[in-house]
Amino acid sequence: MVTTVTEAKKVKAGEKVGPGKYVCIDCGKALEFTEAEQDLRKCPACACEMYDCFPMTHIRSDVKTPEDAINPPKR
């Protein structure tokens, strides 16, 4: 298995974001979005406005819901 490490992109609260995981740079609280074009809000834990973005780039066409991601359909 090959693992690729990519550097996280920084995003600011108020931006429109796509699916992925957004981790607050101050307190580490993670927000996850599964749909595109959502407004990123200030961190609910510390009100910080900057996040590290880890976009979803490996979505399988047969994975449609978060439950499918946890228990992927058999191929």
Secondary structure by P-SEA (a helix, b strand, c coil): cbbbbbbbbbbcccccccbbbbbccccbbbbbbcccccccccccccccccccccccccccccccccccccccccc
